[in-house]
Amino acid sequence: MKKNIAFYSIVLLLVSGHIMAQEEEPTEYKKRVLEAVEVNLLSSYYTQDGENAAVTGGRGTEELTDIAPSINISIPLNDDDVLTVDATVSAYTSASSSNIDPFDGPQPADPFVASSGASEQDTWFGLTANYAHSSDDRNTIISGNVSFANEYDYSSIGFGGSITKLFNEKNTELQLNVNAYFDSWRPQYPIEFREGFNLSDYSFSGNPNFSSNYTEFQDESRNSYSIGVSLSQILSKSIQTAFIGDVVLQNGLLSTPHQRVYFGDFEDTMVENFTLGNDIERLPDTRTKIALGNRTNFYLNQNFILRTYYRFYTDDWGIDSHTFKAELPIKLGLNYTFYPMYRYYTQTAANDFGEYNTIVSTQEFYTSDYDLAEYDAHQYGIGFKYYNPLNKLNIGGFGLKSIDLEYNYYERTTQNFNANITSLSFNFVAN
């Protein structure tokens, strides 16, 4: 009986709703910004190797392995609003960071050999939520975001937002975005600089006063503020271009506390096969970064599209860089796309960079991090995408929209540095 009452109640509601709808003024149909929930599952596997580890003053193994699964969920809240949540976990094993304490393993300490201690591996976690609202005419989009990240030696919280305006029958798009990040360090200093380390407990050779310049950082915070603007324009049926500009201001602890520096005017202090650091990296507590770029896509024909990207970057630490990237997606029928790609990068060295044992102890700032050195880099990649426009394959109420597999090989002109990056993503849409 209760089932019949419920059935007739639903029918009555539907009928009354239909009558009320007939009485209302007709309204213009408005397409939803996002028709259904979309879920993107991504996993990447990254490996690298090299001989210029910053943890050991620019001389030592850079071997690292990282596995980073992530999930991105986009949820339509109504016709106009979309909530997007992105969560990533990055689990890595690093021979370089293991040598923060090279004496905690059974083997003799050596900058080119990984230690097996606690600092060898760690997990990074990041979470971002973004809320976007589109106007009725879909010519204005306002969004806001909040983010959180945490690792063993720092945590970060961020806030931001953007406004996007479309003009000229949506052929022109102007976007302004602002973001702020507030980081807190939990410094992990090299073992020889920590309280409780006693050189007399080890058999050593060389200078017993190896760390006369060392003091701990007093400010353990780092703040970053960015503002960006982009202008996109459809120039013709076959050409679309976008101009991008970003300014980033940073202040606080911009040095990395666990990266050693070795002075050329100090006698080395050796324990086993390991040279104790003379100090930690010290860099200015402010930094201004400016980047200008262009992204242009050329539609060649129904099977070929050429995507190009160029960026110029400069900062007040002395680094100037140029980035160029080209990608050529090739459609193989309705469902498949194959895309080779190439990226070239070149930069000048930071003013305060110095190689192992070349820095002078009287300098105010110094680093031996080869990410701040002069170098050129090449990245060669290949990708394959399967697109299923009808979502025929269903899993748990979600249809498979696409699969994307990509591989990149990266190398740069510092000593033997190379990396391999493999990523695989699955995009699903709710049925």
C-alpha positions, 0 to 999 in steps of 0.5 A: 500500500505504501508503495502505491501511495509513493507511486501516485505521489510521484505521478502527482508531482510530475503532473503538477510540475508539468502544469506549472511549467506550462504556465511559466514564461518560456526561457532560453535553453542554457547549456550546462558548463559540465554535463556530468561528473568527470574523473581523471586517474593519472599515474607517473613514474620518474627516474633520474641519475646524474653526478651533481647532487646539491645535497653533497655540494654539487658532487655526488649521485643524483639517483632518484625514483618517484611514483606519483598517482593522482586523481582529478574529479570535476563535479557540476554543481548546477548549470553554471558552477563546477567544483574540481578536486585534485589529489596527488601522492608522490612517493620517492626514493632518493640516493641524494637526500639519503646523504643528508646523513651518510653515516647511518648505513652499514657501508662506508659513507660516500657521496656517490653511494646512497645511504640506507637511512631514514632520509632515503625516502619520503612521501609528498601529498598535495590537495587542491580544490577549485570552484568556478562559476560561469555567467549565463552568457558564458562570457565570464568565468570567475574561479577560486582555489585553495591548496595544501601540500606536505612533506617531511621538511615543509608544508604549504597552503595556497589561495588563488583566483582568476577571472576570464572574459570572452569577447568577439563571439568567443574568439578572444579570451582574456584571463587574469589570475592571482595566487599566494602560497605560504610555506613553513620549513622544518629544516633537515640540516646535514648531519655534521651541523646538527647538535650532538654531532662530535667529530672526535667520534669518527676517524677523520683527516683534515681541518677539525674546524670544517664548519666555522661559517655555519649558523642555523636559519632564523626565518623558516617561512617562505611566501610566494605571490604571483600574478598572471595574464593571458590573451588568447585569440583565434586568428583564423580557422587554422591558427590560434595563439595565446600570449602569456605573462607571469610575475612571481615575488618570493620572500623568506627562506629561499635556500634549501637547508639540507644542501651543502657548500664546500669552500675553496679556501678551506682545507677538506675534512674527510670521514671515511670517503665523505667530505664534511660540508663547510656550510649550507646553501645561502641565497638572498631572501627575496626573488623576483621572477618574470616570464613571457610566453606564446603558445600557437597552434596550427591546424594543418589538415584533418590529420595534423595539428602543430602545437608550438610554445616559447617562453622567456624567463628572467629573475633578479638572481641572474638567471635568463632562460629560453624554452621552446617546445613543439608537438605534432598530434597525428590523428589515426582515424576517429579514435586514435592520436599519436603525438611526437614532441620535442622541448629545448631549454637553455639558461644562464647561471645564477650569480651566486652559483659555484662548483664544488670547492670553488666558492670563497668563504667570504662571499655573502651568498653561495650555492652549488645546486646545479639547477641554478647552473648554466646548462642546456636541456633536451627532452624527447617525447612520444604519446598515444591517446585513445578517445572514445566519444561514445563512452562504450566501456563502462566501469561502475557507472562511468564511461571511459572517455579517453586513455593517454600514454606518454613517455619522455626522455630528458637530458642536460649538459651537466655531468651525465644527468638524464631522466625518464618520465612515463605517465598513464591517464584514464578519463571517465565521465558519469553516465 
